[in-house]
Amino acid sequence: LPPLDQIAQRSQLCVAFGEPSTGVLAFLDAGACVLNACPSVWPVDIVACPPLVADGVVPSLSLNDALHEVQRLLADPARLRRRCDEQADALARRAAGAQAHFFPDPEPATDPAGA
């Protein structure tokens, strides 16, 4: 079996099952659409809920809702592409500045001529 990141590179859609985990990150990084399907929808207001689910980047759906969404996405390639793009944009917004507390922007250089 190839490594997960290689599988993700060849995927357009990933349906994660059960408790959300970081296993979806390879698919998100590859630009695939990721859904989380769970027998009961993962509650976003509990401490253990991963931030990618809590903030809606990866939707947590019931099994039935996930199946219907997969059917809609597979039937309409434009819809799947839009969903991939929307999810990639949401992930980029979420990641923007995420490391700023480790790597703050340096002070802007001052012009010695005073201009």
CORPEZI-V150334 format. One record per residue. N is the residue number from 1. RES is the residue in three letters. PSI is psi in degrees with one decimal (none if undefined). Layout:
BEGIN
n->[N:N]
res->[RES:RES]
psi->[PSI:PSI]
END
This chain:
BEGIN
n->[1:2:3:4:5:6:7:8:9:10:11:12:13:14:15:16:17:18:19:20:21:22:23:24:25:26:27:28:29:30:31:32:33:34:35:36:37:38:39:40:41:42:43:44:45:46:47:48:49:50:51:52:53:54:55:56:57:58:59:60:61:62:63:64:65:66:67:68:69:70:71:72:73:74:75:76:77:78:79:80:81:82:83:84:85:86:87:88:89:90:91:92:93:94:95:96:97:98:99:100:101:102:103:104:105:106:107:108:109:110:111:112:113:114:115]
res->[LEU:PRO:PRO:LEU:ASP:GLN:ILE:ALA:GLN:ARG:SER:GLN:LEU:CYS:VAL:ALA:PHE:GLY:GLU:PRO:SER:THR:GLY:VAL:LEU:ALA:PHE:LEU:ASP:ALA:GLY:ALA:CYS:VAL:LEU:ASN:ALA:CYS:PRO:SER:VAL:TRP:PRO:VAL:ASP:ILE:VAL:ALA:CYS:PRO:PRO:LEU:VAL:ALA:ASP:GLY:VAL:VAL:PRO:SER:LEU:SER:LEU:ASN:ASP:ALA:LEU:HIS:GLU:VAL:GLN:ARG:LEU:LEU:ALA:ASP:PRO:ALA:ARG:LEU:ARG:ARG:ARG:CYS:ASP:GLU:GLN:ALA:ASP:ALA:LEU:ALA:ARG:ARG:ALA:ALA:GLY:ALA:GLN:ALA:HIS:PHE:PHE:PRO:ASP:PRO:GLU:PRO:ALA:THR:ASP:PRO:ALA:GLY:ALA]
psi->[131.5:160.7:153.7:-40.7:-30.6:-38.2:-43.7:-38.7:-24.7:7.1:146.2:-20.7:132.9:126.7:107.5:140.3:136.5:-146.2:127.9:141.8:175.4:-3.9:-21.0:-13.6:-38.4:-37.4:-41.1:-44.1:-31.6:-6.1:13.4:154.9:131.2:129.2:147.8:120.9:131.5:143.0:-32.0:137.8:133.0:120.8:127.5:-6.1:11.6:153.9:-36.3:-6.7:124.6:140.5:-34.0:-27.8:-43.1:-37.3:5.6:2.4:-44.6:112.3:141.2:117.3:152.4:162.8:-43.7:-45.4:-38.5:-43.0:-45.2:-40.3:-41.1:-44.0:-43.5:-42.5:-41.2:-28.2:-17.8:91.9:-32.7:-39.0:-42.7:-44.1:-43.7:-44.2:-42.2:-46.2:-43.6:-41.4:-40.3:-41.3:-43.7:-39.7:-41.6:-42.1:-39.5:-38.4:-19.2:121.2:4.7:-27.3:6.3:-32.9:-20.6:-37.5:73.3:151.9:137.0:159.2:141.3:139.2:139.5:145.7:117.8:-22.1:-8.2:13.9:none]
END
